[in-house]
Amino acid sequence: MGKTILIADDEKEIIELLALYLEKDGYKVVEAYDGIMALDILKNKKVDIALIDIMMPNMDGYQLIKRLRKEYKIPVIFVSAKNDASDKILGLELGSDDYITKPFNPLEVSARVKAQLRRFYEFNERVEEKSILEIGELKLDNTTYLLYKKDELVNITSTEYKLLSFLMNNPNKVFTKKQLFEHVWDEIYYGDDNTIMVHISKLRDKIEDNSKNPVYLKTIRGIGYKLETPK
């Protein structure tokens, strides 16, 4: 049975266009015209991925993703007419896994949906071979996709989970931004430093006692990053 995609956008024409292409690819589409309606759908239906507009009535996309990330780890793609770099960075910081600007090519949206679903679900199946990863006070459960620090639950997004799982599976090894991007995002790296830097920064805020003096997630100047086993 095909995956279910939630499209939240106040423009009916946008939803109809995306649904036309996505349903051709075998997905089931559920529609929401504001953030409140989208949250109600998430509570009552199994949704595998969400496409979210930012400028919606009642509850905008930024408010929606803040609420969504408290309970759900599904991939989220912002689809918005807001195309400044600051808008994209904010979207990533709030927990989106990708950001597409309007006007868009529906075929590109469909391709990005496939990529996110492949990364999230196939990656999770692979990492289940080692169900628990522990480094210092961090424990990552790959059967539930939950992170704990000092036995307290830490809320992370699906992309943060994939990034952290990769690094915890390879402790003390240095990876370039290109290596991290192409492994986690499964795309060719074209020097998109903002994406890597935002996710590293957000992850560091969550796992470090002091993000400015990290114990785990270290920056190796001029090269990249590594997850260090604390001494």
N, C-alpha and C positions, 0 to 999 in steps of 0.2 A: 504494500500500500504506500502511496506517495506521501512525502512529508507535507506538513501543514504550515503555510506561510501566513502570518498576520501582516496585513498592510494597513497602516494607520495614516490617513491623509484626508484633509477636509475637501480636497478636490476630487469629485466623483470621477471625472474624466481620467485623472491620473491612475486611480485604482483600477478602472476598467481597462486601461491600456496595459498596465502591468499584469493584471489577471489574465488577459488574453494570451500573453506570451508565456507566463508561468504555468498556466493550466495546460498549455500545449506540451510543456515539458513533464507533465504528469503530477504536478503539485496541486494540492488543495488550497484554495485561497479563502481566508476569512477577512471581512472588511470592518474597519472602524473609522469613524469620521472625526474623532477627537480622542484625547488621552484617556478620559474617563471610560469611554466605550471600549477602548483597547484593554484597559486593566480588567474590566468586567469579562472580556473574552478570555484573557489569560487565566483568570480564576476558574473558568468553567470549561475550557477546552484545552486539549494538549496541543501546544504550538511548538514547532521545531525551530523557527527563525522569524524575526520580526523586521519589517521595513517600516521606518518611522519618519514622518515629516516633522519638521521643527515647529513651523508656524501653524498651529492648530488652535481652535477655540476651546474654552473651558479648562483644558490642561494641555500645555504645549509639549513638544517633544523632549525638551530638557527636563521638565518636571516628570514626564512619563518615564524616562530612562532612570531617573533617580529612584522612583518607586519600584520600577521593574527590577533593578539590580539588587534590591533588598531581598528578593525572593527567588529570582530566576537567573539561570546561567546561560540561557539560550543565546546564540549569536544574534547581534543587532546591527542593522545597517541603517544609518541615517540617509534619507533621500531628501535633499533640501535645496531651495533656491539660494540659501545663504552660502556664498562661495568664498568668503574671505578666509585666509589662512587661520585667523584667530577662531573663526567658527568651527573649522575642522578640528583644530587642536582641542577646543572646549568639548566637542562631541566625543573625541577619543578619551579625554580626561574623565568624562562622565560615565564611560563604560561601553561606548560603541566599538564594534569590531571593524567597521569600514564606514566610509562616507562618500556618497555619490551626489554630485551637484546636478540641479535641473538647469536647462533641459538636458535630458539623458537619452542614450540609445538603449531601448528596451532589451536588446540582445546583450549589451554589456551588463545590465542589471541581472539578467538571468544567469550570465556566466559568473558573476560575483556571488550570487546566491548559491550556485552549485559549489563554488570554491569554499565558501564558509561552511556549508553543510559537510563537505568532504573533510575539511580540516577538523571540524569539531567532533563529528561522530566517528570517522575512521581513526583519527588520532587517539581518541579516548579508548577505542577498542584495542589499539596497539599497546598503549601504556598500561593496560590492565595486567600485563604479564608480571609486573612488579607492583603489587597492590598498595604497598605503603612505602613512601620515601621519607626518610628522617635525616635531617642535618641540623645539628645544634638543637635549638628549641622549636624548630619547624618540623611539622609532620604533614605530608600531603597524601591524602587517601585517594588513590586512583580508581576505586570502585564507586565512590560517592562524589568524587571531584571536589572534595572539601579540603581546605587548608586550616591547620590549627597551629597556633603559637602559644607555647606554655599551656597547652590543652584548651585554649580558648579559640572559638571559631573566628576566622578572619574571612570577611566577604571579598571574593575576587571574581573578576569577569572571566568569561570563557577564554579570551585571548591571554589574559594574565595567567590563567591556569596552564595553558599550553606552553607559554614562555617559561614559567617557573618549573614545570615538570621536565622540560628539556634540560634546563640548567641543573636541576637537582639530580637528574640521571647522569650528568656529566660534571660532577663537582671538581672545582679547582682547575678546570680547563678554560682557556681564554677563547672567546668567539668574537669575530668581527660583527659589525652591524649587518653586513651583507649576509653572513652565515645565519644569524638569528632571524633576519627577515625572511630569507628564502626557506628556512626550515619551518618557522611558525606560520607564516602567511602563505607559503607554498606558491610564491610568485617571484618573478625575476626582479632583482633589486635595482632600482634606478636612482639610488642616492637619496631615498626618502628618509632623511635623518629624523624628521619630526615624529613620524610614527613610532620608531624605535625609542627615541628619547622620552616621549610622553608615557609609553607603557612601562619603561624601566623606572621612570620617576614615580609613577603611581604605585608600582609594585614595591619599590623601595620604601615609600611612605607607609605601606601596610606591614612589611615584614621587619623593618628596622626599628630599634628603640630611638635612634637618632638618624634620620635620613641624610643629614649632612655629614655624618661620620659613620658610614655603613660598616657593619660587621660581616654581612653575608654578600650582598650584591655590590661588587667592586667594579669601578671604572678603571680600565687599563688605558692610560692616555695614549692616543694615537693608534690604538688597536681596536678596542671594543670593551667587552664585559666578561666577568666570570662570577660564578657563585662559589664563594670560598667557605670551606669547612672551618668554623671558628676553633681557635686553639684553646 
